[in-house]
Amino acid sequence: MMETDNYKRLRDLMVQTQLVPRGIKDERVLAAMRKVPRHLFVPDFIRHSAYDDMALPIGDDQTISQPYMVAVMTELLELKGDERVLEVGTGSGYQAAVLGELAREVYTIERFASLAEAARNRLIDLGYQNVYAVVGDGTKGLEDKAPFDSIIITAAAPKIPDPLINQLKDGGIIVAPVGERFSQVLIKGKKEKGILAEEYHTPCVFVPLVGEYGWKG
Protein backbone atom coordinates (compact mmCIF):
# COMPACT_ATOMS: atom_id res chain seq x y z
CA MET A 1 0.00 0.00 0.00
CA MET A 2 2.83 2.40 0.81
CA GLU A 3 4.42 1.69 -2.58
CA THR A 4 1.09 2.28 -4.34
CA ASP A 5 0.58 5.56 -2.49
CA ASN A 6 4.10 6.65 -3.39
CA TYR A 7 3.54 6.02 -7.11
CA LYS A 8 0.24 7.89 -6.96
CA ARG A 9 2.05 10.81 -5.35
CA LEU A 10 4.68 10.71 -8.10
CA ARG A 11 1.97 10.72 -10.77
CA ASP A 12 0.29 13.72 -9.18
CA LEU A 13 3.65 15.48 -8.99
CA MET A 14 4.36 14.63 -12.65
CA VAL A 15 1.08 16.25 -13.70
CA GLN A 16 1.57 19.34 -11.54
CA THR A 17 5.22 19.97 -12.41
CA GLN A 18 5.64 18.62 -15.96
CA LEU A 19 2.26 18.93 -17.66
CA VAL A 20 0.21 21.81 -16.25
CA PRO A 21 3.05 24.39 -16.37
CA ARG A 22 3.67 23.49 -20.05
CA GLY A 23 0.10 24.23 -21.03
CA ILE A 24 -1.74 20.90 -20.90
CA LYS A 25 -5.30 21.99 -20.07
CA ASP A 26 -7.64 19.15 -21.04
CA GLU A 27 -8.92 17.84 -17.71
CA ARG A 28 -9.67 14.41 -19.16
CA VAL A 29 -6.08 14.08 -20.37
CA LEU A 30 -4.71 15.22 -17.02
CA ALA A 31 -6.96 12.72 -15.21
CA ALA A 32 -5.75 9.89 -17.45
CA MET A 33 -2.12 10.83 -16.82
CA ARG A 34 -2.80 10.81 -13.08
CA LYS A 35 -4.42 7.37 -13.31
CA VAL A 36 -2.29 5.21 -15.66
CA PRO A 37 0.58 3.56 -13.71
CA ARG A 38 3.56 4.44 -15.94
CA HIS A 39 5.90 2.52 -13.63
CA LEU A 40 4.28 -0.73 -14.78
CA PHE A 41 5.18 0.04 -18.40
CA VAL A 42 8.95 0.33 -17.91
CA PRO A 43 11.57 -2.34 -17.13
CA ASP A 44 12.02 -3.11 -13.43
CA PHE A 45 15.59 -1.79 -13.33
CA ILE A 46 14.48 1.75 -14.26
CA ARG A 47 11.15 1.77 -12.45
CA HIS A 48 12.51 4.40 -10.05
CA SER A 49 12.70 6.79 -13.04
CA ALA A 50 9.20 6.04 -14.37
CA TYR A 51 7.79 9.50 -13.58
CA ASP A 52 10.86 11.50 -14.54
CA ASP A 53 10.65 14.08 -17.33
CA MET A 54 12.25 11.90 -20.00
CA ALA A 55 11.81 9.04 -22.45
CA LEU A 56 13.08 5.68 -21.20
CA PRO A 57 14.35 2.54 -22.97
CA ILE A 58 12.03 -0.48 -23.16
CA GLY A 59 14.10 -2.87 -25.31
CA ASP A 60 14.57 -3.48 -29.07
CA ASP A 61 16.01 0.08 -29.34
CA GLN A 62 12.54 1.47 -28.59
CA THR A 63 11.45 3.91 -25.89
CA ILE A 64 8.47 4.93 -23.78
CA SER A 65 7.84 8.57 -24.58
CA GLN A 66 8.40 11.47 -22.20
CA PRO A 67 5.19 12.06 -20.16
CA TYR A 68 4.79 15.57 -21.56
CA MET A 69 4.95 14.29 -25.14
CA VAL A 70 2.32 11.64 -24.38
CA ALA A 71 0.07 14.32 -22.89
CA VAL A 72 0.52 16.89 -25.65
CA MET A 73 -0.07 14.37 -28.45
CA THR A 74 -3.14 13.03 -26.65
CA GLU A 75 -4.53 16.51 -26.08
CA LEU A 76 -4.11 17.37 -29.77
CA LEU A 77 -6.39 14.44 -30.67
CA GLU A 78 -9.31 16.26 -28.96
CA LEU A 79 -10.88 12.99 -27.76
CA LYS A 80 -14.41 13.19 -26.38
CA GLY A 81 -14.96 9.54 -25.44
CA ASP A 82 -16.74 7.81 -28.33
CA GLU A 83 -13.87 7.56 -30.81
CA ARG A 84 -12.23 4.60 -32.49
CA VAL A 85 -8.50 5.37 -32.37
CA LEU A 86 -5.55 3.84 -34.19
CA GLU A 87 -2.10 4.06 -32.63
CA VAL A 88 0.95 3.27 -34.72
CA GLY A 89 3.83 2.14 -32.51
CA THR A 90 2.62 0.30 -29.41
CA GLY A 91 5.97 0.12 -27.64
CA SER A 92 5.31 -0.51 -23.96
CA GLY A 93 1.56 0.08 -24.31
CA TYR A 94 1.57 3.19 -22.11
CA GLN A 95 0.22 5.58 -24.73
CA ALA A 96 -2.44 3.00 -25.64
CA ALA A 97 -3.50 2.80 -21.99
CA VAL A 98 -3.86 6.57 -21.80
CA LEU A 99 -5.94 6.49 -24.99
CA GLY A 100 -7.98 3.64 -23.54
CA GLU A 101 -9.04 5.96 -20.71
CA LEU A 102 -10.29 8.54 -23.19
CA ALA A 103 -11.75 6.72 -26.21
CA ARG A 104 -14.26 3.95 -26.92
CA GLU A 105 -11.86 1.65 -28.80
CA VAL A 106 -8.11 1.71 -29.36
CA TYR A 107 -6.25 -0.40 -31.91
CA THR A 108 -2.48 -0.29 -31.60
CA ILE A 109 0.09 -1.75 -34.03
CA GLU A 110 3.64 -2.79 -33.17
CA ARG A 111 6.22 -4.26 -35.57
CA PHE A 112 8.15 -6.05 -32.79
CA ALA A 113 6.17 -9.14 -31.78
CA SER A 114 7.88 -9.33 -28.38
CA LEU A 115 6.87 -5.77 -27.49
CA ALA A 116 3.32 -6.27 -28.78
CA GLU A 117 2.85 -9.43 -26.73
CA ALA A 118 4.23 -7.84 -23.56
CA ALA A 119 2.05 -4.75 -24.06
CA ARG A 120 -1.03 -6.88 -24.73
CA ASN A 121 -0.51 -8.88 -21.55
CA ARG A 122 0.16 -5.74 -19.53
CA LEU A 123 -2.98 -4.03 -20.81
CA ILE A 124 -5.10 -7.11 -20.08
CA ASP A 125 -3.67 -7.36 -16.57
CA LEU A 126 -4.60 -3.72 -15.98
CA GLY A 127 -8.16 -4.31 -17.16
CA TYR A 128 -8.15 -2.50 -20.51
CA GLN A 129 -10.84 -4.38 -22.43
CA ASN A 130 -11.13 -1.68 -25.09
CA VAL A 131 -7.48 -1.73 -26.25
CA TYR A 132 -6.35 -4.23 -28.90
CA ALA A 133 -2.65 -4.75 -29.69
CA VAL A 134 -1.64 -6.35 -33.00
CA VAL A 135 1.64 -7.09 -34.77
CA GLY A 136 2.24 -5.56 -38.17
CA ASP A 137 3.57 -2.75 -40.34
CA GLY A 138 1.94 0.29 -38.80
CA THR A 139 2.65 2.44 -41.85
CA LYS A 140 -0.03 0.42 -43.66
CA GLY A 141 -2.57 1.06 -40.91
CA LEU A 142 -5.28 -1.44 -40.09
CA GLU A 143 -7.64 -1.45 -43.05
CA ASP A 144 -10.04 -4.07 -41.72
CA LYS A 145 -10.84 -1.84 -38.71
CA ALA A 146 -10.95 1.46 -40.63
CA PRO A 147 -12.14 4.13 -40.78
CA PHE A 148 -10.78 5.70 -37.59
CA ASP A 149 -11.90 8.87 -35.86
CA SER A 150 -8.32 9.58 -34.71
CA ILE A 151 -4.85 8.31 -35.52
CA ILE A 152 -1.67 8.82 -33.53
CA ILE A 153 1.82 7.89 -34.75
CA THR A 154 4.35 7.48 -31.96
CA ALA A 155 7.44 7.19 -34.16
CA ALA A 156 9.18 9.62 -36.49
CA ALA A 157 7.79 9.60 -40.03
CA PRO A 158 9.42 11.17 -43.11
CA LYS A 159 5.82 12.10 -44.00
CA ILE A 160 2.39 10.98 -42.86
CA PRO A 161 1.79 7.67 -44.67
CA ASP A 162 -0.94 7.81 -47.32
CA PRO A 163 -2.66 4.61 -46.09
CA LEU A 164 -3.19 6.26 -42.69
CA ILE A 165 -4.69 9.37 -44.26
CA ASN A 166 -6.98 7.15 -46.29
CA GLN A 167 -8.09 5.27 -43.15
CA LEU A 168 -8.93 8.47 -41.26
CA LYS A 169 -12.57 9.57 -41.25
CA ASP A 170 -13.45 12.89 -42.79
CA GLY A 171 -13.33 15.36 -39.92
CA GLY A 172 -10.86 13.13 -38.08
CA ILE A 173 -7.51 14.13 -36.57
CA ILE A 174 -4.09 12.56 -36.99
CA VAL A 175 -1.09 13.49 -34.82
CA ALA A 176 2.47 12.53 -35.76
CA PRO A 177 6.13 13.57 -35.44
CA VAL A 178 7.30 14.32 -38.99
CA GLY A 179 10.72 15.28 -40.31
CA GLU A 180 14.24 13.88 -40.47
CA ARG A 181 15.34 10.73 -38.65
CA PHE A 182 16.82 12.64 -35.73
CA SER A 183 14.73 15.80 -35.65
CA GLN A 184 10.99 16.23 -36.13
CA VAL A 185 8.07 18.58 -35.58
CA LEU A 186 4.79 17.42 -34.10
CA ILE A 187 2.05 17.79 -36.72
CA LYS A 188 -1.70 17.81 -36.17
CA GLY A 189 -3.65 17.11 -39.32
CA LYS A 190 -7.41 17.41 -39.72
CA LYS A 191 -9.03 15.71 -42.70
CA GLU A 192 -11.55 17.90 -44.53
CA LYS A 193 -13.16 16.69 -47.77
CA GLY A 194 -10.37 14.16 -48.23
CA ILE A 195 -7.55 16.68 -47.73
CA LEU A 196 -5.33 16.84 -44.64
CA ALA A 197 -4.94 20.39 -43.29
CA GLU A 198 -1.79 20.47 -41.14
CA GLU A 199 -0.80 22.52 -38.10
CA TYR A 200 2.78 22.54 -36.80
CA HIS A 201 3.44 22.24 -33.08
CA THR A 202 6.43 21.45 -30.85
CA PRO A 203 9.83 20.19 -32.05
CA CYS A 204 10.54 16.62 -30.93
CA VAL A 205 12.73 13.55 -31.38
CA PHE A 206 11.24 10.05 -31.76
CA VAL A 207 12.61 6.69 -32.85
CA PRO A 208 12.09 6.16 -36.61
CA LEU A 209 8.86 4.81 -38.06
CA VAL A 210 10.05 1.78 -40.03
CA GLY A 211 7.88 0.22 -42.70
CA GLU A 212 6.75 0.28 -46.29
CA TYR A 213 5.54 3.89 -46.04
CA GLY A 214 8.12 5.03 -43.50
CA TRP A 215 11.87 4.67 -43.08
CA LYS A 216 13.36 1.51 -44.56
CA GLY A 217 15.37 0.39 -41.54
C-alpha positions as CSV (number, residue, x, y, z in Angstrom):
1,M,0.0,0.0,0.0
2,M,2.8,2.4,0.8
3,E,4.4,1.7,-2.6
4,T,1.1,2.3,-4.3
5,D,0.6,5.6,-2.5
6,N,4.1,6.7,-3.4
7,Y,3.5,6.0,-7.1
8,K,0.2,7.9,-7.0
9,R,2.1,10.8,-5.3
10,L,4.7,10.7,-8.1
11,R,2.0,10.7,-10.8
12,D,0.3,13.7,-9.2
13,L,3.7,15.5,-9.0
14,M,4.4,14.6,-12.6
15,V,1.1,16.2,-13.7
16,Q,1.6,19.3,-11.5
17,T,5.2,20.0,-12.4
18,Q,5.6,18.6,-16.0
19,L,2.3,18.9,-17.7
20,V,0.2,21.8,-16.3
21,P,3.1,24.4,-16.4
22,R,3.7,23.5,-20.0
23,G,0.1,24.2,-21.0
24,I,-1.7,20.9,-20.9
25,K,-5.3,22.0,-20.1
26,D,-7.6,19.1,-21.0
27,E,-8.9,17.8,-17.7
28,R,-9.7,14.4,-19.2
29,V,-6.1,14.1,-20.4
30,L,-4.7,15.2,-17.0
31,A,-7.0,12.7,-15.2
32,A,-5.8,9.9,-17.4
33,M,-2.1,10.8,-16.8
34,R,-2.8,10.8,-13.1
35,K,-4.4,7.4,-13.3
36,V,-2.3,5.2,-15.7
37,P,0.6,3.6,-13.7
38,R,3.6,4.4,-15.9
39,H,5.9,2.5,-13.6
40,L,4.3,-0.7,-14.8
41,F,5.2,0.0,-18.4
42,V,9.0,0.3,-17.9
43,P,11.6,-2.3,-17.1
44,D,12.0,-3.1,-13.4
45,F,15.6,-1.8,-13.3
46,I,14.5,1.7,-14.3
47,R,11.1,1.8,-12.5
48,H,12.5,4.4,-10.0
49,S,12.7,6.8,-13.0
50,A,9.2,6.0,-14.4
51,Y,7.8,9.5,-13.6
52,D,10.9,11.5,-14.5
53,D,10.7,14.1,-17.3
54,M,12.3,11.9,-20.0
55,A,11.8,9.0,-22.4
56,L,13.1,5.7,-21.2
57,P,14.4,2.5,-23.0
58,I,12.0,-0.5,-23.2
59,G,14.1,-2.9,-25.3
60,D,14.6,-3.5,-29.1
61,D,16.0,0.1,-29.3
62,Q,12.5,1.5,-28.6
63,T,11.4,3.9,-25.9
64,I,8.5,4.9,-23.8
65,S,7.8,8.6,-24.6
66,Q,8.4,11.5,-22.2
67,P,5.2,12.1,-20.2
68,Y,4.8,15.6,-21.6
69,M,5.0,14.3,-25.1
70,V,2.3,11.6,-24.4
71,A,0.1,14.3,-22.9
72,V,0.5,16.9,-25.7
73,M,-0.1,14.4,-28.4
74,T,-3.1,13.0,-26.7
75,E,-4.5,16.5,-26.1
76,L,-4.1,17.4,-29.8
77,L,-6.4,14.4,-30.7
78,E,-9.3,16.3,-29.0
79,L,-10.9,13.0,-27.8
80,K,-14.4,13.2,-26.4
81,G,-15.0,9.5,-25.4
82,D,-16.7,7.8,-28.3
83,E,-13.9,7.6,-30.8
84,R,-12.2,4.6,-32.5
85,V,-8.5,5.4,-32.4
86,L,-5.5,3.8,-34.2
87,E,-2.1,4.1,-32.6
88,V,1.0,3.3,-34.7
89,G,3.8,2.1,-32.5
90,T,2.6,0.3,-29.4
91,G,6.0,0.1,-27.6
92,S,5.3,-0.5,-24.0
93,G,1.6,0.1,-24.3
94,Y,1.6,3.2,-22.1
95,Q,0.2,5.6,-24.7
96,A,-2.4,3.0,-25.6
97,A,-3.5,2.8,-22.0
98,V,-3.9,6.6,-21.8
99,L,-5.9,6.5,-25.0
100,G,-8.0,3.6,-23.5
101,E,-9.0,6.0,-20.7
102,L,-10.3,8.5,-23.2
103,A,-11.8,6.7,-26.2
104,R,-14.3,3.9,-26.9
105,E,-11.9,1.6,-28.8
106,V,-8.1,1.7,-29.4
107,Y,-6.2,-0.4,-31.9
108,T,-2.5,-0.3,-31.6
109,I,0.1,-1.7,-34.0
110,E,3.6,-2.8,-33.2
111,R,6.2,-4.3,-35.6
112,F,8.2,-6.1,-32.8
113,A,6.2,-9.1,-31.8
114,S,7.9,-9.3,-28.4
115,L,6.9,-5.8,-27.5
116,A,3.3,-6.3,-28.8
117,E,2.9,-9.4,-26.7
118,A,4.2,-7.8,-23.6
119,A,2.0,-4.8,-24.1
120,R,-1.0,-6.9,-24.7
121,N,-0.5,-8.9,-21.5
122,R,0.2,-5.7,-19.5
123,L,-3.0,-4.0,-20.8
124,I,-5.1,-7.1,-20.1
125,D,-3.7,-7.4,-16.6
126,L,-4.6,-3.7,-16.0
127,G,-8.2,-4.3,-17.2
128,Y,-8.2,-2.5,-20.5
129,Q,-10.8,-4.4,-22.4
130,N,-11.1,-1.7,-25.1
131,V,-7.5,-1.7,-26.3
132,Y,-6.4,-4.2,-28.9
133,A,-2.7,-4.8,-29.7
134,V,-1.6,-6.3,-33.0
135,V,1.6,-7.1,-34.8
136,G,2.2,-5.6,-38.2
137,D,3.6,-2.7,-40.3
138,G,1.9,0.3,-38.8
139,T,2.6,2.4,-41.9
140,K,0.0,0.4,-43.7
141,G,-2.6,1.1,-40.9
142,L,-5.3,-1.4,-40.1
143,E,-7.6,-1.4,-43.1
144,D,-10.0,-4.1,-41.7
145,K,-10.8,-1.8,-38.7
146,A,-11.0,1.5,-40.6
147,P,-12.1,4.1,-40.8
148,F,-10.8,5.7,-37.6
149,D,-11.9,8.9,-35.9
150,S,-8.3,9.6,-34.7
151,I,-4.8,8.3,-35.5
152,I,-1.7,8.8,-33.5
153,I,1.8,7.9,-34.8
154,T,4.3,7.5,-32.0
155,A,7.4,7.2,-34.2
156,A,9.2,9.6,-36.5
157,A,7.8,9.6,-40.0
158,P,9.4,11.2,-43.1
159,K,5.8,12.1,-44.0
160,I,2.4,11.0,-42.9
161,P,1.8,7.7,-44.7
162,D,-0.9,7.8,-47.3
163,P,-2.7,4.6,-46.1
164,L,-3.2,6.3,-42.7
165,I,-4.7,9.4,-44.3
166,N,-7.0,7.1,-46.3
167,Q,-8.1,5.3,-43.1
168,L,-8.9,8.5,-41.3
169,K,-12.6,9.6,-41.2
170,D,-13.5,12.9,-42.8
171,G,-13.3,15.4,-39.9
172,G,-10.9,13.1,-38.1
173,I,-7.5,14.1,-36.6
174,I,-4.1,12.6,-37.0
175,V,-1.1,13.5,-34.8
176,A,2.5,12.5,-35.8
177,P,6.1,13.6,-35.4
178,V,7.3,14.3,-39.0
179,G,10.7,15.3,-40.3
180,E,14.2,13.9,-40.5
181,R,15.3,10.7,-38.7
182,F,16.8,12.6,-35.7
183,S,14.7,15.8,-35.6
184,Q,11.0,16.2,-36.1
185,V,8.1,18.6,-35.6
186,L,4.8,17.4,-34.1
187,I,2.1,17.8,-36.7
188,K,-1.7,17.8,-36.2
189,G,-3.7,17.1,-39.3
190,K,-7.4,17.4,-39.7
191,K,-9.0,15.7,-42.7
192,E,-11.5,17.9,-44.5
193,K,-13.2,16.7,-47.8
194,G,-10.4,14.2,-48.2
195,I,-7.5,16.7,-47.7
196,L,-5.3,16.8,-44.6
197,A,-4.9,20.4,-43.3
198,E,-1.8,20.5,-41.1
199,E,-0.8,22.5,-38.1
200,Y,2.8,22.5,-36.8
201,H,3.4,22.2,-33.1
202,T,6.4,21.5,-30.9
203,P,9.8,20.2,-32.1
204,C,10.5,16.6,-30.9
205,V,12.7,13.6,-31.4
206,F,11.2,10.1,-31.8
207,V,12.6,6.7,-32.8
208,P,12.1,6.2,-36.6
209,L,8.9,4.8,-38.1
210,V,10.1,1.8,-40.0
211,G,7.9,0.2,-42.7
212,E,6.8,0.3,-46.3
213,Y,5.5,3.9,-46.0
214,G,8.1,5.0,-43.5
215,W,11.9,4.7,-43.1
216,K,13.4,1.5,-44.6
217,G,15.4,0.4,-41.5
